[in-house]
Each structure stands twice: as structure tokens, then as C-alpha cells.
Amino acid sequence: MQTTTPLAPSCPERRAPMDIIRRQAVLASTLNTSGVLDMLPVMVLVLNEDRQIVLANDNLARFLGRPAVELLGLRVGEALGCDHRHAAEGGCGTTAFCCHCGAAKAILSGLDGRHDVQECRITRDTRDLRDAANFQFLSTPLNLAGERFLFATMLDISFEKRVELFERIFYHDVLDTSSGIHGLCALLAGQVSGDLRDDTEILLGASSRLVDQVLAQKQFAAAENRQMQVQPVKLGTRFILLELADFFRRQSVAAGKRLQVDPESADVFFSTDKNLLYRVMANLTRNALEATDQGGCVTLSCGRGPGGIFYRVRNPGVMDEAVRLQLFTRFFSTKGPGRGLGTYSARLLTEEYLQGRLLLRSEPEAGTEFSVILPESLPSPLNCGAATLTPPANAG
């Protein structure tokens, strides 16, 4: 057995006897009037000062596959089947492993009179399974009839953490592979001639789109998860528009349509994240091209206005009111299922990361116009996580 190492002096090995646990369970049951706690979609438990369970709602009992009464007197790690619950004589909360447990830290905070939320990573070893689980553990102090308790909720976030891991591996591997293909296509395009020259140019464009699409999805996932690192640089406003025009003129979405940069667009130097701004404008430009009929024209413009730096994307179409009111809603699309992230992600990146505004106007006389309003200087550092972005494949 490992030497007992309590988490803190306020976290002793002692346990209340079952007669006290049963009395405290009756007291805690007053919180579950009319079964309110059993209706909640999260796992709820009440702990006494010795960190023992005196109340568990139906959701927790179902998750553990045991009647709630069997959980009385157990500590959280013991109820969950923590792999380290027997690593010390004092049990859950007294082992060296517990010093790094999110649930243990949240419990200590609650017993110390503080509200706390921690992520708990645990390897469960029960009669039926052995698995790795992740929980969000929320604790808050509770006083009942002059006695100290801890009210806690647990949310199983194992699925979300697995998806996050799989996404990270997927983006890394697919981006490496697609970037390699794009590099090989670029090498071939510079060495062949004749009929093969046209074919390699097509391959080069397709590989460029592939890399760009993977990067777009990676950026979107990082933005939604608040794991994006914003990297401001100095650039001229027209630079982004010229890149976009060059890229989209070679894409099928622009076939039979005109994409032009307004010659009156001013070239103003300002500070922002070039990659994120490119992504915002690319989404809006693609959206405008998709909404434009054959022979129509999409116009890009930029400059300095009263509200700061502005970018505009205009097309001649007009949106129905029902479409306009839902346009920035996640997964709303007029193009069928599996779409609806373009304008949503454009607003997310603009307002959450570039500290700007994304405005929409759609009128019969003027057509549809998206306006991106940005500050002239984006503060640095502006860090929402640790995801470092790679420049788009078509950015030079």
C-alpha cells in the first residue's frame, strides 16, 4: 500500500459512520422536493464534510448502474470506480494521485467555501468495464440546518474530449498529406509543357483548394472551441482583395460570373490577423458567388470609413426576409443539409477574434452587401488558446 498523503489538512481520512450518513441523507433529501434533482439532465450529488455522498440523483445512479442508496457513504472516486481508490489506506482523496484530480480540487474548494469548476480525468475500473472518462465537476458550498455540505454536479464530457483528440489527429495528418500533394503538383507544374501543362495546372488548383478547405475547417473548429491564437500583422487593405480575386477566378463557383475589385478601393495600412481576415472574406465571397446567376457580377471593395477599416462584398441578388433573419445561425442554409457554416463562421471570426462587426444589407435597389468593419489596430497579443494557424495555401 502507498503511504497516505491527504490532499490537505482540511481533507482528513476520517469517515462518518452510517448512522450519521443516514441522518444527513434525510436532511439532504429536502433538496429533492418533488423529485426536482431527478429531473435535471446532469448528475447531482451532495457530500458531507468528510467528502462522503449523502444524496445522489437518479441520473447519477443510472450512470453508475447502482441504486442511489448503495452510494451513500462512498466518496466520489469510490462511487465512480477510480483506478486509484485503493492506492492508500484512507481511500479516495488521500492518495498522491488525488493531488492532481480535478474533482478532488473542486471538492476542496467547495469545503473551503468557494464555488469551483474543474475537469476531472479518471480511469474507471469496475466489475463491468475499464475505461478512461472525463467529467466537468462543479462544486459549491451548502449549509443545511447549520451543517456544512457540498452541492456538486457532474457532466460526462468524455465524448467531447474524444472528438477533440480525433480532430487534432485528423487535421494534422490530412493537412500534412494534402500539403505534400500540393507541393508535388507545384513542382510538376513548373517542369511539364504542352497538353500536360494544362492538366498539371488543374491538379495544382485542386490540391490548393483541398489544403484551403482543410485549413478552413481547422480554423473553424479552433474558433468554436475558443482555442485560437490571433496574430496581428501590418498589411494593406487591397492585398486581401487581390488575393481573393486571383483565387476565386480559377474556381468553378465563379464560372460564367465576374468577380471584380472596385477600382475606387483605397489601399490603407492597418493591423489585423491576415489569415482570419482572409477566411472571413473568402467565406463571404464564396457565398456571394453562389448566390449570383450566370453573367452576374460580385464586387469587392475596401477602405477607411467613420467606423474604422471596412471591407464589402456585394452581389446583385436580394434575400428573402426569412433567409436574412436566419443567415448567421449555425447550420442554417438554403443549399441543403450539411451546409450553413460560411456566414456563421464569418461572424464568429469577425466579432470574437478580429474585434469587428459583420453587417448585412439586402435591398432590391442595391442588391446584397456584407460589410466587415474592423479596428485600425488589433491589440496584440490576443490569445484565446493555443491553435497556431498556417497561412492559406493560396496566400502567395
ZAMARGU-4260 file (C-alpha; in steps of 0.2 Angstrom, whole numbers, plus 5000, padded with zeros to 4 digits):
<rodrens>
0) 5000/5000/5000 | 5006/5018/4996 | 5009/5030/5011 | 4994/5040/5015 | 4996/5058/5009
5) 4980/5068/5012 | 4976/5082/4999 | 4976/5095/5013 | 4974/5096/5032 | 4955/5100/5029
10) 4954/5084/5019 | 4956/5070/5033 | 4955/5051/5031 | 4940/5050/5044 | 4923/5045/5038
15) 4906/5047/5046 | 4898/5031/5052 | 4882/5025/5043 | 4870/5031/5056 | 4876/5049/5054
20) 4876/5047/5035 | 4858/5041/5035 | 4853/5056/5046 | 4862/5068/5034 | 4854/5059/5019
25) 4837/5063/5026 | 4842/5081/5029 | 4849/5082/5011 | 4833/5074/5004 | 4824/5090/5007
30) 4833/5097/4992 | 4825/5085/4981 | 4807/5091/4984 | 4795/5084/4971 | 4810/5075/4963
35) 4817/5091/4956 | 4835/5085/4956 | 4830/5069/4947 | 4823/5079/4933 | 4840/5088/4930
40) 4850/5081/4914 | 4866/5081/4925 | 4872/5070/4938 | 4869/5078/4956 | 4877/5073/4972
45) 4878/5081/4990 | 4894/5077/5000 | 4896/5080/5019 | 4912/5087/5027 | 4920/5070/5026
50) 4918/5070/5007 | 4905/5056/5008 | 4890/5055/4997 | 4873/5058/5007 | 4862/5061/4991
55) 4863/5056/4973 | 4850/5059/4960 | 4843/5047/4948 | 4854/5052/4934 | 4870/5048/4943
60) 4863/5031/4949 | 4858/5027/4931 | 4876/5031/4925 | 4884/5020/4938 | 4871/5006/4936
65) 4868/5006/4955 | 4853/5011/4966 | 4856/5028/4974 | 4855/5021/4992 | 4871/5010/4988
70) 4881/5026/4985 | 4878/5033/5002 | 4894/5035/5012 | 4905/5032/4997 | 4917/5046/4991
75) 4916/5051/4973 | 4931/5041/4967 | 4924/5026/4975 | 4907/5028/4968 | 4915/5031/4950
80) 4927/5016/4952 | 4943/5026/4951 | 4958/5016/4947 | 4967/5023/4962 | 4954/5022/4975
85) 4963/5008/4984 | 4981/5016/4982 | 4981/5022/5001 | 4973/5016/5017 | 4962/5032/5018
90) 4954/5029/5001 | 4948/5042/4989 | 4955/5059/4992 | 4971/5053/5002 | 4982/5046/4988
95) 4996/5055/4979 | 4986/5054/4963 | 4972/5064/4971 | 4983/5079/4972 | 4980/5080/4953
100) 4962/5076/4952 | 4950/5089/4946 | 4936/5083/4956 | 4946/5082/4972 | 4952/5100/4969
105) 4934/5106/4966 | 4928/5097/4982 | 4942/5105/4992 | 4937/5122/4986 | 4919/5119/4990
110) 4923/5114/5008 | 4933/5129/5009 | 4918/5140/5005 | 4922/5143/4986 | 4912/5139/4971
115) 4923/5130/4958 | 4923/5121/4942 | 4936/5108/4937 | 4939/5095/4923 | 4941/5078/4930
120) 4951/5064/4921 | 4949/5047/4928 | 4952/5029/4923 | 4937/5019/4929 | 4940/5001/4934
125) 4923/4992/4939 | 4916/4975/4938 | 4909/4978/4920 | 4922/4989/4912 | 4938/4998/4912
130) 4938/5015/4903 | 4945/5032/4903 | 4932/5046/4907 | 4931/5064/4908 | 4919/5074/4919
135) 4916/5093/4922 | 4914/5094/4941 | 4906/5109/4948 | 4905/5112/4967 | 4898/5125/4978
140) 4896/5126/4997 | 4880/5122/5005 | 4873/5124/5023 | 4858/5114/5029 | 4852/5116/5047
145) 4868/5123/5052 | 4879/5109/5045 | 4891/5111/5031 | 4889/5101/5015 | 4894/5102/4997
150) 4882/5103/4982 | 4890/5096/4966 | 4886/5092/4948 | 4895/5081/4936 | 4893/5081/4917
155) 4901/5067/4907 | 4912/5076/4893 | 4921/5060/4888 | 4913/5061/4870 | 4918/5079/4868
160) 4936/5076/4873 | 4937/5061/4861 | 4931/5071/4847 | 4943/5085/4851 | 4958/5072/4851
165) 4952/5064/4835 | 4950/5081/4826 | 4968/5086/4831 | 4975/5070/4824 | 4964/5071/4808
170) 4969/5089/4804 | 4987/5086/4807 | 4988/5070/4796 | 4977/5076/4782 | 4985/5093/4782
175) 5002/5085/4780 | 4996/5074/4766 | 4987/5087/4757 | 5001/5099/4758 | 5013/5086/4752
180) 5002/5083/4737 | 5000/5102/4733 | 5019/5104/4734 | 5022/5090/4722 | 5009/5097/4710
185) 5018/5114/4711 | 5034/5105/4706 | 5026/5096/4692 | 5018/5112/4685 | 5035/5120/4683
190) 5043/5106/4674 | 5030/5100/4661 | 5024/5108/4645 | 5011/5105/4631 | 4995/5096/4635
195) 5001/5090/4651 | 5004/5108/4657 | 4985/5111/4657 | 4982/5095/4667 | 4995/5099/4680
200) 4988/5117/4682 | 4971/5108/4685 | 4979/5097/4698 | 4988/5112/4706 | 4972/5121/4708
205) 4963/5106/4715 | 4976/5102/4728 | 4976/5121/4733 | 4958/5120/4736 | 4960/5104/4746
210) 4973/5112/4758 | 4962/5128/4759 | 4947/5118/4764 | 4956/5108/4777 | 4963/5124/4784
215) 4946/5132/4784 | 4938/5118/4794 | 4953/5118/4806 | 4951/5136/4809 | 4933/5135/4812
220) 4935/5121/4825 | 4948/5131/4834 | 4937/5146/4834 | 4922/5137/4841 | 4932/5129/4854
225) 4940/5146/4859 | 4957/5139/4856 | 4963/5151/4843 | 4978/5162/4844 | 4976/5179/4835
230) 4992/5185/4827 | 4991/5203/4821 | 5002/5209/4806 | 5003/5225/4797 | 4995/5225/4779
235) 4987/5235/4766 | 4968/5233/4763 | 4969/5229/4745 | 4981/5215/4747 | 4967/5203/4754
240) 4955/5208/4739 | 4968/5205/4726 | 4972/5188/4733 | 4954/5183/4734 | 4950/5189/4716
245) 4965/5179/4710 | 4960/5163/4719 | 4941/5163/4715 | 4943/5167/4697 | 4951/5150/4695
250) 4937/5141/4705 | 4921/5133/4697 | 4910/5143/4709 | 4915/5158/4698 | 4912/5150/4681
255) 4902/5162/4670 | 4902/5176/4683 | 4913/5191/4685 | 4922/5195/4701 | 4930/5212/4702
260) 4939/5223/4714 | 4931/5240/4715 | 4945/5252/4707 | 4940/5265/4720 | 4945/5254/4734
265) 4958/5263/4745 | 4974/5254/4750 | 4975/5258/4769 | 4988/5250/4780 | 4981/5243/4797
270) 4984/5229/4809 | 4974/5213/4810 | 4976/5194/4808 | 4979/5191/4789 | 4974/5173/4790
275) 4957/5176/4799 | 4953/5191/4788 | 4956/5181/4773 | 4945/5167/4779 | 4931/5179/4783
280) 4932/5187/4766 | 4933/5170/4757 | 4918/5164/4765 | 4908/5179/4761 | 4914/5180/4743
285) 4910/5161/4740 | 4893/5165/4747 | 4890/5179/4736 | 4896/5170/4720 | 4885/5155/4724
290) 4870/5167/4725 | 4874/5176/4709 | 4867/5170/4692 | 4877/5167/4677 | 4883/5183/4669
295) 4881/5192/4686 | 4895/5202/4695 | 4902/5201/4713 | 4911/5217/4718 | 4924/5218/4732
300) 4929/5234/4740 | 4938/5241/4755 | 4944/5257/4763 | 4943/5268/4778 | 4927/5274/4785
305) 4919/5283/4800 | 4919/5266/4810 | 4936/5260/4805 | 4943/5249/4791 | 4929/5242/4780
310) 4928/5228/4768 | 4912/5225/4757 | 4906/5210/4746 | 4891/5215/4735 | 4881/5204/4723
315) 4865/5209/4714 | 4854/5196/4722 | 4841/5200/4735 | 4837/5189/4750 | 4820/5184/4756
320) 4817/5190/4774 | 4816/5173/4781 | 4833/5169/4774 | 4840/5186/4780 | 4834/5184/4798
325) 4842/5166/4800 | 4858/5169/4789 | 4870/5169/4804 | 4863/5155/4813 | 4874/5139/4814
330) 4869/5126/4801 | 4856/5137/4793 | 4857/5135/4774 | 4847/5137/4758 | 4858/5125/4749
335) 4853/5109/4758 | 4858/5099/4773 | 4877/5099/4779 | 4879/5117/4775 | 4877/5133/4784
340) 4894/5137/4792 | 4900/5150/4780 | 4892/5166/4786 | 4891/5159/4804 | 4910/5156/4805
345) 4912/5173/4796 | 4903/5182/4810 | 4911/5171/4823 | 4929/5176/4817 | 4925/5194/4814
350) 4917/5198/4831 | 4925/5186/4843 | 4943/5187/4836 | 4945/5202/4825 | 4935/5213/4837
355) 4925/5220/4822 | 4907/5219/4816 | 4899/5210/4802 | 4884/5219/4794 | 4871/5214/4781
360) 4860/5224/4769 | 4849/5216/4756 | 4838/5228/4746 | 4830/5227/4729 | 4839/5243/4723
365) 4856/5239/4730 | 4857/5220/4730 | 4865/5211/4744 | 4880/5218/4753 | 4890/5211/4768
370) 4901/5224/4777 | 4916/5219/4788 | 4920/5234/4800 | 4937/5232/4809 | 4948/5242/4821
375) 4963/5250/4813 | 4974/5241/4826 | 4971/5224/4833 | 4978/5223/4851 | 4992/5210/4852
380) 4993/5198/4860 | 4975/5192/4859 | 4976/5174/4864 | 4961/5163/4865 | 4970/5147/4866
385) 4985/5138/4858 | 4980/5134/4840 | 4993/5142/4828 | 4986/5144/4811 | 4995/5141/4795
390) 4993/5153/4780 | 4981/5148/4767 | 4988/5138/4753 | 4984/5151/4740 | 4991/5165/4750
395) 5006/5169/4740
</rodrens>
